[in-house]
Amino acid sequence: MKVMSILRDVILRIINLLLGFFLATVFSTLPGQTGDWTIVGSGVIVSLLEYLSWYIYTENYIKSSNFSFVNELKIGIMYGLFVDSFKLGS
């Protein structure tokens, strides 16, 4: 039973990372359709994520069960923006 719990937890973490990666692709392409707002949109997203991190870590939400969900989404979004920047640069 413990193995199933660990496996379920790992699968949920991977899904959260992939959801964050997908959201990064959506958030970076929607404002960038005109071609001028890609960098500004990504900067706003990163600023919001940094503010969210500051708020979570100062309010001691680390012990909350939703913290891991939000943290994995943030990691996925940052990774997605990183990969998108390489796609734009090549």
TASUL-V898673 format. One record per residue. N is the residue number from 1. RES is the residue in three letters. PHI is phi in degrees with one decimal (* if undefined). PSI is psi in degrees with one decimal (none if undefined). OMEGA is omega in whole degrees, -180 to 180 (none if undefined). Layout:
# TASUL-V898673
n->N res->RES phi->PHI psi->PSI omega->OMEGA
n->N res->RES phi->PHI psi->PSI omega->OMEGA
This chain:
# TASUL-V898673
n->1 res->MET phi->* psi->-36.0 omega->-180
n->2 res->LYS phi->-66.4 psi->-34.6 omega->179
n->3 res->VAL phi->-64.6 psi->-40.6 omega->179
n->4 res->MET phi->-65.2 psi->-36.9 omega->178
n->5 res->SER phi->-66.6 psi->-42.1 omega->179
n->6 res->ILE phi->-66.8 psi->-42.3 omega->179
n->7 res->LEU phi->-63.2 psi->-42.3 omega->178
n->8 res->ARG phi->-62.4 psi->-40.4 omega->180
n->9 res->ASP phi->-65.2 psi->-41.8 omega->179
n->10 res->VAL phi->-65.7 psi->-41.8 omega->180
n->11 res->ILE phi->-64.2 psi->-41.9 omega->178
n->12 res->LEU phi->-64.6 psi->-37.1 omega->178
n->13 res->ARG phi->-65.7 psi->-41.5 omega->179
n->14 res->ILE phi->-65.6 psi->-41.0 omega->178
n->15 res->ILE phi->-62.6 psi->-40.2 omega->178
n->16 res->ASN phi->-64.0 psi->-41.0 omega->178
n->17 res->LEU phi->-63.6 psi->-44.0 omega->180
n->18 res->LEU phi->-67.6 psi->-35.0 omega->176
n->19 res->LEU phi->-64.4 psi->-41.2 omega->176
n->20 res->GLY phi->-63.0 psi->-40.2 omega->178
n->21 res->PHE phi->-62.8 psi->-43.2 omega->178
n->22 res->PHE phi->-63.5 psi->-43.9 omega->179
n->23 res->LEU phi->-63.0 psi->-35.6 omega->178
n->24 res->ALA phi->-64.2 psi->-40.4 omega->178
n->25 res->THR phi->-64.8 psi->-42.5 omega->179
n->26 res->VAL phi->-65.6 psi->-47.7 omega->-176
n->27 res->PHE phi->-67.5 psi->-28.9 omega->-179
n->28 res->SER phi->-86.5 psi->-22.7 omega->-179
n->29 res->THR phi->-91.6 psi->-28.8 omega->-179
n->30 res->LEU phi->-63.1 psi->-51.8 omega->178
n->31 res->PRO phi->-74.3 psi->-15.8 omega->-177
n->32 res->GLY phi->-90.0 psi->9.4 omega->-179
n->33 res->GLN phi->-66.4 psi->-29.2 omega->177
n->34 res->THR phi->-81.6 psi->-17.4 omega->179
n->35 res->GLY phi->95.9 psi->-13.7 omega->-176
n->36 res->ASP phi->-101.2 psi->-22.1 omega->-169
n->37 res->TRP phi->-103.5 psi->8.7 omega->-177
n->38 res->THR phi->-64.3 psi->-48.8 omega->-177
n->39 res->ILE phi->-69.2 psi->-40.6 omega->179
n->40 res->VAL phi->-65.3 psi->-43.2 omega->179
n->41 res->GLY phi->-62.3 psi->-43.0 omega->178
n->42 res->SER phi->-66.0 psi->-38.0 omega->178
n->43 res->GLY phi->-64.2 psi->-39.2 omega->178
n->44 res->VAL phi->-66.1 psi->-41.3 omega->179
n->45 res->ILE phi->-62.7 psi->-45.8 omega->180
n->46 res->VAL phi->-64.4 psi->-39.6 omega->178
n->47 res->SER phi->-63.2 psi->-42.3 omega->178
n->48 res->LEU phi->-64.1 psi->-39.4 omega->178
n->49 res->LEU phi->-66.2 psi->-38.5 omega->178
n->50 res->GLU phi->-68.0 psi->-38.4 omega->176
n->51 res->TYR phi->-64.1 psi->-41.7 omega->178
n->52 res->LEU phi->-62.1 psi->-41.0 omega->177
n->53 res->SER phi->-63.7 psi->-43.9 omega->179
n->54 res->TRP phi->-61.0 psi->-43.6 omega->-179
n->55 res->TYR phi->-65.6 psi->-43.8 omega->-178
n->56 res->ILE phi->-65.7 psi->-44.1 omega->-176
n->57 res->TYR phi->-75.5 psi->-24.9 omega->178
n->58 res->THR phi->-84.1 psi->-25.1 omega->-178
n->59 res->GLU phi->-94.5 psi->5.7 omega->178
n->60 res->ASN phi->56.8 psi->46.6 omega->174
n->61 res->TYR phi->-86.8 psi->7.7 omega->-174
n->62 res->ILE phi->-61.5 psi->-32.2 omega->-178
n->63 res->LYS phi->-80.4 psi->-5.5 omega->-180
n->64 res->SER phi->-73.7 psi->150.0 omega->180
n->65 res->SER phi->-73.0 psi->-26.0 omega->179
n->66 res->ASN phi->-77.6 psi->-12.7 omega->-179
n->67 res->PHE phi->-62.6 psi->-43.4 omega->-178
n->68 res->SER phi->-66.1 psi->-36.6 omega->178
n->69 res->PHE phi->-62.3 psi->-47.8 omega->-180
n->70 res->VAL phi->-66.2 psi->-40.6 omega->-179
n->71 res->ASN phi->-65.7 psi->-40.9 omega->178
n->72 res->GLU phi->-68.3 psi->-35.8 omega->175
n->73 res->LEU phi->-63.2 psi->-41.6 omega->179
n->74 res->LYS phi->-62.6 psi->-42.8 omega->179
n->75 res->ILE phi->-62.8 psi->-43.0 omega->179
n->76 res->GLY phi->-64.3 psi->-39.9 omega->179
n->77 res->ILE phi->-67.1 psi->-44.0 omega->179
n->78 res->MET phi->-63.9 psi->-41.6 omega->178
n->79 res->TYR phi->-64.7 psi->-40.9 omega->179
n->80 res->GLY phi->-63.7 psi->-40.8 omega->177
n->81 res->LEU phi->-66.0 psi->-36.3 omega->178
n->82 res->PHE phi->-63.3 psi->-45.0 omega->180
n->83 res->VAL phi->-68.0 psi->-39.5 omega->178
n->84 res->ASP phi->-63.0 psi->-35.1 omega->179
n->85 res->SER phi->-66.4 psi->-34.1 omega->176
n->86 res->PHE phi->-70.5 psi->-34.6 omega->178
n->87 res->LYS phi->-65.9 psi->-37.7 omega->-180
n->88 res->LEU phi->-73.6 psi->-29.9 omega->-177
n->89 res->GLY phi->-79.7 psi->-18.5 omega->-177
n->90 res->SER phi->-98.0 psi->none omega->none
